[in-house]
Amino acid sequence: MFGKSTQNGSDPGSASAAPVKQNPGKTSFLVIVVLAVVSLFLSHEPLAALILTPVDFLDTNLHELGHALFCVLTGGTVHGLTIVGDGDGHAGLTFGSGGIPFIYNQTGYLGTTMFGCLMLFFGRYERHSRAVLMLLGAFVALGSCFFMAQTFAMSNYGQAALYSICLALAMGGALFFIGLKFNPVIAHYLLLFLAVQISLAALNDVIWLFQISAGMVGSHSFSDATNMARLTGIPAVFWSVWWGVASLGMLFLTLRLAYRKA
């Protein structure tokens, strides 16, 4: 068992026309920087943080889906998944067995970063944004519910499974509706804002995990890092540092590939 710890181009036919941009409609890196600054500002405003609570649930959902997806991909079995607090300091839990634990124990925090990077990469063009939002919504709603439904078979987790399914359907439905109905420009900026929020949340989660692993704040009964420590014999603090470095590397490569000047 593993879980997330709380917390306008010119006319090319004209001889005098200016050079045509290689990537028309591509979002500039400056937009990402502005969105990141806005996100950091909002994170320190209590009212804004409350309004952005659904983003926190989405962050938790993607974290647990990272575990579940890679558990299945490595030949394991997922017995259940929740995205609500268990009263033990875990924002969500994934119950799995078999497969390759060395991989899927790491794909909670790294998986969230991966999803954020994918959203940044495929959301760099306005024309793709609505489709990306619809795909993300379908993935969250259908993928989550598939794994969550199995949680009903586990004693003491029926209520958590029900709440989790309701949240996943609400989030997935909202994302799909935005992609289907919203103006492309609005959908584009909403996707980029969400991508930045998820990416920053992933880094913040790793920092929180490091503080837990290093004994700087209250401990949890277990975490992804302690699971890796038991599996490998390498201290939990190492894994939290490694996931932070790896997450920063993934974000750097994504921004370099997707937002560098053509």
C-alpha positions, 0 to 999 in steps of 0.5 A: 500500500502506498499513498501521497502524504498531505499537504499573426503570420505574414503572407508567404507569397509576398516578396516583402513579407516578414519571415513566417514563424515556424510555430504560429500560435505557440505559447511563449515561455513568458506566459508560463513564467507569469502563470507560475508567479500568479500560482505562487501568489495565489498559494499564499492567499487563504481565500484563493487557496480555498477556491483552488481546492479542486486542484489539490484533489486533482493533484492527489488523483494524478498522484494515485493514478501514477501508482496504479497505472504503473502497477498494472503496466509492470504486471501488478494488480490494483486492489483499490484507490482513494483520493480522500484523507484517511485520518493518518496523514495520507491525502489518498491511497493506492492498494497494489500488489505484484508487479515491480514495486521499485517502479510503481512506488516512485510513480506517485510523486514522479507521476504527478510531475509527468502528468504536469509536464505532458499538460505543459508540452501538449498544451503549448498550442491553442489548437490542441488545448480543448482536446487535451482537456477532454482527454484529461477529463476522460482519463481522470473520470474513467481511469479513477473510477475503474480502480476506485470501484475495486475499493468497495471490496475492502473492509473499512474503505467503502465510504472513502471509495464512494467519496473518491468516485464522486470527486473523480467524476466531478473533476473529470466531468468538469475538465471534459465540459471545459474542453468541449464547450469553452472558447478555445482561448479560454480553454488554452489558458485554463489548461496552462494554468492547471498545468503550472499548478499541478507541476508546482504542486508536485514540487511542493509535495516532494519538499513536504515529503523531504521534511517528513523524511528528515524528521523536520515535521510530524511523521506519517505511518508510512509514505512512498519514501518509507516504502522505498526505504523498506524495499531498498534499504536506502534511507527515505530522505534519499528518495525524497531528494531524488524525486525532487531532483528528477522532477526539476529535471523533467520540468526543465527538459519539458520547458526547453523542448516545448517553449524554446524559440523556434 
